[in-house]
Amino acid sequence: MAASSIAAFFALSFLLVLVPGADWAFTITSGLRDRSVVPAVGGLMLGYVGLTAVVVAGVAALVARTPGVLASLTALGAGYLVWLGATTFAGAKGAGLPQTDAGDTAAGGAAGGARSRVLKGAGVSGLNPKALLLYVALLPQFADQHGQWPLAFQIGLLGLLHMCTAGAVYLGLGSLARTVLRARPTAARLVTRLSGVAMILLGALLLVEQLPH
């Protein structure tokens, strides 16, 4: 695989990561509500690891060719986004205020909250059918089918590059939201509500796309 192909994929990956979507909304919300944005971003990256593994295994191409499976996956991902958006909107009252408890309860609560954020983040990215199709459409195009490196290794490398790019951007985004909005509770609540609405709308649009035309 040529270095020019890797550079071209990195440029495209970076531009796509900069496009706001469910990952952005989830990251911003985490930056406002959690003590650290790392668990949320780690969860998003875990979802991308799963998608990369699916592409390497060749399952994604099969899913893309099977309308029923893809429709079910889309409905599942859309329903998850709607649910997460609704809970985010409902919990906007506490936006900008880190979760705090006392003693061992605080430690246990923090650990449980981190695990919850990781799992939710993995669901946001891993259950996104558009992300799945993005991986199917992009990764194979930048891999050298007749190169010296095994195809699976090339796809895994490109997937890792995308994860690193997305992780860096989302960590910066979450930290920026935390720094800028933490001291502005009203603005933080508004941004959290807007993030919840964005996730609900994205999920609703995905569901509408599955309706018979």
C-alpha positions in Angstrom: 0.0 0.0 0.0 1.5 3.3 -1.1 2.2 6.1 1.3 0.1 8.4 -1.0 -2.9 6.2 -0.5 -2.5 6.4 3.3 -2.1 10.1 3.1 -5.2 10.5 0.9 -7.2 8.3 3.3 -6.1 10.3 6.3 -7.1 13.6 4.6 -10.6 12.2 3.7 -11.0 10.6 7.2 -10.1 13.9 8.9 -12.7 15.8 6.8 -15.4 13.2 7.6 -14.6 13.3 11.3 -15.1 17.1 11.2 -18.7 16.7 9.9 -21.0 17.0 13.0 -23.2 14.0 13.7 -24.2 11.6 16.5 -20.5 11.2 17.6 -20.2 14.9 18.0 -23.4 15.2 20.0 -22.4 12.3 22.3 -18.9 13.7 22.9 -20.1 17.2 23.7 -22.7 15.9 26.1 -20.1 13.8 27.8 -17.7 16.8 28.0 -20.4 18.8 29.8 -21.7 16.1 32.2 -18.8 13.7 33.0 -15.6 14.2 35.0 -13.6 13.0 32.0 -14.5 12.7 28.3 -12.0 9.7 28.0 -14.5 6.9 28.7 -17.0 8.3 26.1 -14.4 8.7 23.4 -13.0 5.3 24.3 -16.4 3.8 23.8 -16.7 5.5 20.4 -13.3 4.1 19.4 -14.4 0.6 20.6 -17.3 0.8 18.2 -14.9 1.6 15.4 -12.8 -1.3 16.4 -15.8 -3.5 15.9 -16.6 -2.0 12.5 -13.0 -2.5 11.4 -13.2 -6.1 12.5 -16.4 -6.6 10.6 -14.9 -5.2 7.4 -11.8 -7.3 7.8 -14.0 -10.4 8.3 -15.9 -9.6 5.1 -19.2 -9.5 7.0 -19.9 -5.9 6.2 -20.0 -6.5 2.4 -22.5 -9.3 3.0 -24.6 -7.1 5.2 -24.6 -4.4 2.6 -25.9 -6.9 -0.1 -28.7 -8.1 2.2 -31.4 -5.5 2.4 -33.3 -7.2 5.3 -30.2 -7.4 7.5 -29.2 -3.8 6.7 -32.7 -2.6 7.4 -32.8 -4.3 10.8 -29.4 -2.9 11.7 -30.6 0.6 10.6 -33.7 0.3 12.7 -31.7 -0.9 15.7 -29.2 1.9 15.4 -31.9 4.5 14.8 -33.9 3.4 17.8 -30.8 3.5 20.0 -30.0 7.1 18.8 -33.6 8.2 19.5 -33.5 6.7 23.0 -30.1 8.2 23.8 -31.1 11.6 22.5 -34.3 11.5 24.6 -32.4 10.6 27.8 -29.8 13.3 27.0 -32.5 15.9 26.5 -34.2 14.9 29.7 -31.0 15.0 31.7 -30.0 18.5 30.4 -30.9 20.1 33.8 -27.6 18.8 35.2 -25.4 19.7 32.3 -22.1 21.3 33.1 -22.1 19.8 36.6 -19.8 16.8 37.2 -21.3 13.9 39.0 -20.1 13.8 42.6 -20.7 11.5 45.6 -18.9 10.8 48.8 -16.4 8.1 49.9 -16.6 4.6 48.4 -19.9 5.5 46.8 -18.2 8.2 44.7 -15.6 5.7 43.6 -18.1 3.1 42.7 -20.4 5.6 41.0 -17.5 6.9 39.0 -16.5 3.5 37.8 -20.0 2.6 36.9 -20.5 5.9 35.1 -17.3 5.3 33.1 -18.4 1.8 32.1 -21.8 3.2 31.1 -20.2 5.8 28.9 -17.9 3.3 27.2 -20.9 1.0 26.4 -23.0 3.9 25.2 -20.2 5.3 23.0 -19.6 1.9 21.5 -23.3 1.7 20.7 -23.3 5.2 19.1 -20.5 4.4 16.7 -20.9 0.6 16.3 -24.7 0.7 15.7 -24.5 3.5 13.2 -25.4 1.9 9.8 -24.0 4.9 7.9 -20.7 4.4 9.6 -20.8 0.7 8.5 -21.4 1.6 4.9 -18.7 4.3 5.1 -16.2 1.6 6.1 -17.4 -0.7 3.4 -17.3 2.0 0.7 -14.0 3.6 1.7 -11.6 1.2 3.3 -11.3 -1.3 0.4 -10.8 1.5 -2.1 -7.6 2.7 -0.4 -6.2 -0.8 0.0 -4.0 -2.3 -2.6 -5.7 -5.5 -3.7 -2.4 -6.8 -5.2 0.1 -5.3 -2.8 2.7 -7.1 -0.7 0.8 -6.5 2.5 -2.2 -8.8 3.2 -5.5 -7.1 2.5 -6.8 -7.6 6.0 -3.7 -6.0 7.4 -4.1 -3.0 5.1 -7.8 -2.5 6.1 -6.9 -2.9 9.8 -4.2 -0.2 9.4 -6.6 2.2 7.7 -9.2 1.5 10.3 -6.7 2.2 13.1 -5.7 5.5 11.3 -9.3 6.6 11.3 -9.8 5.7 14.9 -6.7 7.7 15.9 -7.9 10.7 13.9 -11.4 10.5 15.3 -10.1 10.0 18.8 -7.9 13.1 18.7 -10.7 15.3 17.3 -13.3 14.0 19.8 -11.0 14.4 22.8 -10.3 18.0 21.8 -14.0 18.6 21.2 -15.1 17.2 24.5 -12.3 19.1 26.4 -13.3 22.3 24.6 -16.9 21.9 25.5 -15.9 21.2 29.1 -13.6 24.3 29.3 -15.8 26.8 27.5 -19.3 25.8 28.7 -18.7 24.5 32.3 -18.7 28.1 33.6 -21.9 28.9 31.6 -24.7 26.6 33.0 -27.4 28.1 30.9 -25.4 27.7 27.7 -24.4 24.2 28.8 -28.0 23.1 29.2 -28.9 24.6 25.8 -26.1 22.8 24.1 -27.0 19.5 25.8 -30.6 19.8 24.8 -29.5 20.6 21.2 -27.3 17.5 21.3 -30.2 15.4 22.4 -32.4 16.8 19.7 -29.7 16.2 17.1 -29.5 12.5 18.1 -33.3 12.2 18.0 -33.5 13.8 14.5 -30.7 11.6 13.2 -32.4 8.5 14.5 -35.7 9.6 13.1 -34.2 10.3 9.7 -32.7 6.8 9.6 -36.1 5.3 10.4 -37.8 7.4 7.8 -35.3 6.1 5.2 -36.5 2.6 5.9 -40.1 3.3 5.2 -41.4 2.0 1.8 -41.5 4.6 -0.9 
